[in-house]
């Protein structure tokens, strides 16, 4: 999950273009329009990576459909030609989930940005996948409604990408991730057939296939419509900003607040480097302390006042140095702007950095942050920490200088050790950024072989030929001849002449 400064070269990971025949290009153009079937090499460069810029692969063609029907047409052509298909939203993903594979059809869904239906009586709306996350709340905000999942990139990331990665955001602690707000989906399968899963009615008496698709990282099909749960805006929101002498006290404050029964709408933590970067980018007037918490509570006004006061008192008991309450909405917005800009802002204090995404139990925050600091000392690299403390979703940013020989390699190795640290403490290798191409190698450290085989069987039920987004999420098969489906041992294995690795 590397962020590069402008002009940084990534040639070492670049794959050559795989040109498609002119006949295939014409067939795709006939479906989406000549201007939306992109095949010139200089145009394809734009689509070589997502937010994980350290890996670049040139697709065979980029098609930009505008409707379900156009997606169907493109999928059928790709199916007949035996071409892999990779879906792409806004390209803001941080795990290489939208990384092309050589010669693939890259299906860009950014033109599919219509809001198709809003039903306030039944609290849902139906949108195309290219709709920007923040635009959902902007559309329904004047009527007193909003959409809860709020990734830091919500001003640019798309609903389709959020569905693929099961994105969260600062307020997922109380309100849940994307999967908790998707009621139904329309999707195109590998043969071009269209299916609807779920629907506008919550808790339908059937298998929760929407829950299977959300977070599947584009491996099951192309989502062309999404039914979203929308919420009434809370009557009041109370925010406070607290500083601490170390991340240990800040972590203990988080544990104390949650253990008391308080469920914050959001509770975020930043360390010194993250604070310095946020100040440089947004002008927030924050002291450069070892750790800071930014917390929201929302609901009925009287309840908010009471809950916020209790949380502030618990923060003081945990060792808070200073507590600030914003004077007005503008000051609160600036505080949150500082937090949400932190990822990009780190580019002001480091030439290069890797963004990692792991999860740990809340009670382990202090000790894991200490172990990450020790890893930094061991590798000789700085780490900026900014993360969703309420649900233990860490986002350590490993800083390095790509001009220095071996520093990038050290940063990648250290990032892997951070994920292993999360696993040792009972956590996960990803909370919301996804596995993609970046973390597939760690899946076997988190799941058993039987777990992975079962996941593959689910995938095969949707896409038997595995044409959608191949090479993502799952580790490389143990044997080159491994194929989708139930494992059947070779006669040589049964006779004892050979065995599985």
N, C-alpha and C positions, 0 to 999 in steps of 0.2 A: 504494500500500500504506500507507494512512494510518491511524494510530491516533489516536482522538480522546479527549479527556477527557470524562467523563460530562456530558451535557447539551449537547454541542456540536451546532450546527445544521448540517444538510446539505441544506437546502431547495433550494439552487441546482441540485442534480443529481437532484432527485426527479421521478419520472414519475407521472402520474395513474393510478389504478386502472382496469382494464379489466374491468368486471363480466361474468360469464358468465351465460347464461340459467339460470333455475331448473330447467329440464328437465335441462341438463347437470350442474348441481350435484347433483340427485337421483340421476342415473346414477352419478356418482363415489361418492356416499355409499352407494349400494347395494353397491358393491364393497368399500370400506374401512371402512364404518360411519359413521354420521352424525357422531359426535364427531371423526372423523379426516378429514373433508372440510371444510376451513376456508375460509370465504369472507367473513366479516364484516370490514369495513374495519379496525376496531380490532385484529383478530387478525392480519390480513395484514401489519401494520407490522413484526412480529417477523421476517419473512422477506424484508424489502426489500433486505438486503445480507448479504454474508459479512464476513470480517475486513477487507475493503477498504471501510471505512464511508463513504468520500467519494462513493460512487455508490450511489444507492438507487432501486429500481424496484419498484413494487407488482405482484405476480403476480395473475393472474386467479383462481386457486384454489390452495390447498395441499392435497395429498393425502398421507396418511401410511400407506402400505401396510405389512403385516406379513409378507408372504410373496411368493415369486416369482409365485404365481397372482394375487395382488392387483395386483402391478406389471403383469402381462400385461393384466388387466382394465382398468386405468387407461390404459395405453398404447393399447389398442384404441379406447377411447372418444376419446382425444385424436386418434388417427390419423383416425378417421371425421369428427371435427369440424374437422380441419385446424389443430389447435392446436400450438404449439411446446411442448417439454418440457424443463425444466431440473432436473437431479438435484442434491440437496443432502445432505451428510452432517451433520457437526456445525457447519458454518458457520464454521470457523476459518481457511479459506483466506485468503491475503493478496494475491491477484491478481484478485479479482472473478470467479473461475471459477464460483461459484454465484449470481452476480447474475441475478435474473430478467429476462425481457424482458416488455414490456407484454402483458397478457392471457394469459400462459403458464400451463401446468400445472406448478407447482413440486412435484417429487416428493421429499418428505423421507423419507430412509431410516433415520431415527434409531430407529424401532421395530424394525427388523430387526437385532437384536443377539444372536442365538442362536449359540452355539458348537455346530456340528452334528456334528463328528467330530474325534477326536484319535487319530492312529496313531503311536505312539512307535517301533514296529518299522520303519516306513518314513519316519519323520521328517517328517510333515506334519499339518496340521490344516485343517479346512474350517469356514469361518465366514460369517455374513451380513455385509453391508457396514456395518451400524451398530455393530458391535463396536468398542469403544474400543481404540486401539493398545496402551496399557499393560495393559489387561485380558487381552490374549493372553498376555503373559509372566506375569501374576499367576496365570492359570489353570494353566499348565504348570510354573511355577517350583518348586512343592514336589516335583516329580518330577525336578528337575535340568535343565530345558529352558528356553529363552527364545526370543523373536522379536527379531531383530537391529535392524531399522530403528527409530530412536528420535528422531523429530522433537521439538523443544523443547516442542511442544504435545501430547506423547503422552498426557498424562493426560486430554485432552479430545477430541483429533482421532480420527476414525474410520478404519477400514481402507478403507472405500469411498472416502473422500476421499484417503487415501494412494495408492490405486490410480489415481485420476483425475489426481493431480498428480505421481506418481512421487516421493513424498516420500523424504527422506534422513534426516538427523540427524547427531549428532556422531560416531557410530561407522560411518558409511557409507564412510569411507576404506578400512578393512580389509574390511568385510563387504558393501558395496554398497548400492544403493538398493532401493526397493520392487520394482522390476522383477527384481532378482536373487533375490527371495524369494517371488515369486508363480509357482506351478507351473501353475495353471489357473483358469478363470473360468466362471461361468454368467452369461449376459447376455440381456436382452430387447431385440430389435431393433425398428425403428420400426413394423413391421406387427404387433407383438405375438408374433412367433415367438420361441422360446427356443433358444439355441445354447450348447454347451459348447466352450470352446477350451482347449487344453492338458489337463492332468490331474494325477493324483497321482504319475505316473512322470516323473522328470526326463529331459530330452533326448529327447523323443519324435521319431520320424523323420518330421517334417512341418514346414510353415511355423510359425514362432513367432508365432502370432496373439496369444498372451498378451502378448508384448512389444510388439505393435502397440497393444493396448488400454490397457496400463498407461502412463499419461502422456498419454492422448488427451483428458483434461479433459472427459469426458462427452459428446464429440461423436459417438461411435459407437454407444452404446446404454446401457442401464441395467444395471449389474452387480448381481446379486442373491446370488451366492455366490462366495467366493474360497478357493482352496486355497493355503495358506501353507507355505513351508519353515520348519521349526523346527530349532534348533541346541541341542546340549548346552552347558551352561554351562562356560566355561573353568575349569581348575583354579585359576588365580590371576589376579589383576589388580593391577598396580602403577601408581600415579598420582604425578605430581609437578606442582607449580605453580612457575613461574619468572617473575621480573620482569626488565624490560629498560629501558634508558634511552630507547629510542625504538622505534617500530614497524619501523624499518629493521633493527636488531639482532634483533628477534623474528622478522621475516621471514627473515633470513639463517639463524637457528637452525632454522627449519622446513625450509628448503632443505637444510641440512647433514644434518639427521637423516634425511630421506627419501633423500638422495643416498647415505648410508652403507649403505643396504640395509635399514634398519629400517622396518617397516610398523606404525606405531602403530595401536591400536584406535581412537584418537581423538586429535586435536591441535587445540585451539581457541585463538583469539587474541582478546584484548580490549584496547581502548585506555583512556585515562584516564576519559573520560566514561562508558563502559560499566562500568568498575570502580566508579566513584562510585555509579552507579545500582544495581548489584548489592549493594553494601554497604548502601545505604539500604533495600533490599527484604528482604535475608536476614540481615544482620548478620555476614557473613563478614569476617574480620579481614585484609583485604588492604591493602597500601600503595597509595597513589594515585600510581602510577608511570605512565610514558608508555605502557607495553605489558606484557602478561602472557600467558603460555602455560599452558594446562592440558592435560596429556597422559596418556593411558592406554596401557599395553601389557598384553596378556593372553595366556594360553596355559599351557604347562607351567610350574610354579613356578620351577624353576631357570633356564629360558629367560627368564622375566619379569625375574628379578633381574639377569641379565646384560645383557639388552637395555635395561632401564631405566637401569642404571648407565652404559652407553655413551651413551644419549641425554642424560643429565644432564651428562656430560662435554662433549658437543658443544654443549649450551646454554651451558655456562660459557665455552667457547672463543669462542662467538659474542657474548659480552659480557653474560651474565646477571648481574644485580645480586644476586639472592637466589634460592635454590631451597628449596622446602618439600616435604617428603614427609609425607602425612597419617599421624597416629599410629595411627588405627584406622578402621574402616568408617564410623563416624558422621562423622568429620572429612572423609573422602573424599566422603560423600554431601552434606555441606554445601558443599564446593567445587563439586560438580556442580550443586547447587541454585542456587548463585550464578550459574553460567554459564547454566543453562537458564531462569532467571527474567529474564535480561538484557533481552529485548525488552519485556516488560511493565514492568520496573523503570524503564525510561527515562521512563515517564510521571511518575515522581517528580521528575525534573529538567527536564522540558520540558512545556509545555502541549499541544503537538501535535508529531507527527513522522511522517515517511514511512519505511517500511521497504523498502529496495530489495534485490534479489537478483540478483547477477551472478556470473559465473565468470571466472577468469583462470588462466593457468599459475602453478604455485607459484613459479617463479623470478621472476615479475613482481610478487609481493606488495609488496615494499618500494617500488618505483617507482610502482605504481598507488596505494598509500596516500598517497604524497606528492602525486600528482596530485589525489586526492580532497580532500586538505587545501587545495591551491591553489584548487580549485573553491569550497570553503567560504569562503575569503578573498574570492574574486571576488564571490560572491553575498551575503556578509555573514551566513552561517549556520553554525552548529556542526554537526559530524557525529560521532556515536558509532559506533565500529566494533566489532562482535562477530561472529565468523564461523568457519567450518570451514576452518582454515588448511591442513590436510593435503591437501585437494583443491581449494583455491583458490576456495571458494564464499563470496563476500563478502556480508555483510548490513549495509551502511552505513545508519544511521538518521539522516535529515536532520531536525534540530530546527528548529521555527519556532513562532511565536505567531499563531494564526489570527485574533486580534483586530486584528493590525496589517495595514493595507491592503497588498495585493500580496505579503505574505510567503508565503502558500500557493502563489501562482503561481510565485514564485521557487524555492520548494522543489520543486515539480513539474518545473520546467525543469532544476534542478540534478540531480534524480534521473535525468532523461533523459540528461544529459551524463555521469553516472557509468556508465550502461549503454554509451554510445558509447565511453567510455574502456576499458571491458572488451573491447569488440569490437576496438578498435585494437590491443590487446595480445594478440589471438589467443584471446579468450574467448567467452562466451555471455551472452545477456540474461537467462537464468534457470538456476538450478541445481536448485531443488526447489520453489519457490513456484508455478511455472507461469506461463503467458502470460496466460490469462484475458482479461478486458476491459482490464486495465491496460497491458499491454505489446504488444498486437497491433500498434500503430503502428510498433514497432521490428522486427517480423519481416522486413519488406522490406529492412532494413539488414543483417540477418544472412544472409538467404537470397536466392537469385536468383528471378526470376519463374518460371523452370522448376521450381525446387525447390518453390515454393508451389503451383504447379499440380499437381505430382505428389502432394503431400500431400492436396490437395483430391480427387484421384481416389481415393486410399485411403479418404478419408472417404465419398465417394459410394458406394463398394462396400458399405459398411455401412448408410448412411442417405442414399439418393438424393435425398430431398426436403429434407435438412438441417434436420430438425425438432428434433433433439437439440441443445440449448445453442447456438442460433444467435447470431451476432455475437461469438463468442469466438475467440481465438487468431489468426485470420487478419485481415489488414488489410481495410478496406472495398474491395470490387471497384472496379476502375478505371472500369467502366461500369455504370450502374444496371441494364442489361439482362443483365449477366453471369449465367450459370446454371451449375449443376454440370455437369461432364463435360468431354470433350475440346473444346478451343477450335476453333471453325470460323469463319474470317474471313467477314465480310459482303461481298457482291458489290461494294459501294462501296469497300471496302478493297482488294479485288483489282484494281479499275480505277484505283486511285490517287486517287480522289475524297476518301477519308477514311483515317485511320490510327489506330492504337491509341495511347493516351497513354503 
